Amino acid sequence: MPWVSLSVTNSGNFRSCCQVSTADGQGLLKSERGTNLHCEENEVKDIRNHSLLKRMRTDLLAGKKFPACKTCWDQETYGVYSKRLGEIDRMGPIFDELDARRITQEDGEISEDTPIYAIDIRFGNNCNLACRMCWPGDSTLWYSDFVQLRNTNKFTIDEVSVEIEKNPSNKWQLSDKKLFSWHNESRFWNQLESHAKTLRHIYMAGGEPLIAEKHYNFLQLLIDRSIAPLVTLEYATNFTVLPEKAIALWPHFKLVNLGISIDGTSKVNDYVRYPSKWDNVLKNFDKLESYPSDNLVCYVNSTLSALNAHKCLDLLKWYLERKKSGRRYPKNICAHTVVSPPKLSPLVLPHEIRSRLLSDFQSLQKSEEAAQESDRDILYSFEQYESNTTMIASGDPSPLLPEFLKETTKLDKIREESWKNLFSKEDVDLIESHLMSDAQI
Ligand code: SF4
């Protein structure tokens, strides 16, 4: 990554890699004065030999574990296919360790003209949803709820304090209106244009990347210059929108990977991914069925939290039904269990609910043995659920149920919803009895 990739945070700051934590400033590229290097004010060539990147290169080539890369190293310890391993595999054919050793000087410096093959861009925080586990740094729709929920109008992003305020028409907005709008300006796109001919992989997230209008112009530029057939596009989308222009442009590219974030069906989806509507998501899946090329790989990324883990098999069953009825999409489901913040982890739920999830999964797995044997994507999805449900059922119980419910109930009041509608009456009683027995709230 620190040789041939470029990563930009959603407030436009250059960072060493999208996997490093920027919350404590570890991965941000900073000036000597300590300010963030920003894609509107700094040239890409000026950051190629930033001291942080040089240190990363020398450490990686020496086989040392660079501290900011902790997420990847930790994942690999548990056998998880980390971003680091993914990048090594993906970049291997065009840039491998031998290339890195060849072009890197002893102090980690490389030529400013070294091609950029991959970019990772988060298009600000413009989003049409305010998902339960999200926040204003990733979604404009979170502003009002955040102020009411946290009793503050301030938050910090990339080590910069930001204020939310009401404008004259009584709408919530940021005091610094330009903070997340850099991708609407031409400076960044002009810089990217000068690297267009070597680009092979573009990862895009947000906010919601499919509503980031300017990026479609860049896709058109790649098509006009005949670069598109060499480029893989990758999106992390909530899939509540599927613009016609995306469907028209994508077939020109080598590959389009659409990672769709869905955390449940029906009312679970509508509650967790507020204020999306499950029927609307379904319509977009149906629309995708007539996609006019075979260059699209679409998979569901499902995050299992205390809000939806108990209902996650509904999503797996929905996927199975689609596969069995011959639908092209989604190809499979990847599942991830929430670890941070710990109060959102499914481990806060009573053990009875967590162990029932595992036994229900095992029954489903047994009844669908034939489908798993005949379809590798179905098998993969079951494997994803097996590791996650096993982890959820067997993990040490978390004492954070009161904290989880306190915040959830407060947000429920703001949104006029109730977490109790997601659980059966028996499970609500069980959860409440655990609260009482712990006498924690
Ligand atoms: S879709 Fe993504 S960015 Fe938008 S609110 Fe949900 S989690 Fe946040």
Boltz pocket constraint, residues with backbone or C-beta under 6 A from the ligand:
constraints:
  - pocket:
      binder: B
      contacts: [[A, 127], [A, 128], [A, 129], [A, 130], [A, 131], [A, 133], [A, 134], [A, 135], [A, 138], [A, 139], [A, 206], [A, 207], [A, 208], [A, 237], [A, 238], [A, 273], [A, 274]]
      max_distance: 6.0
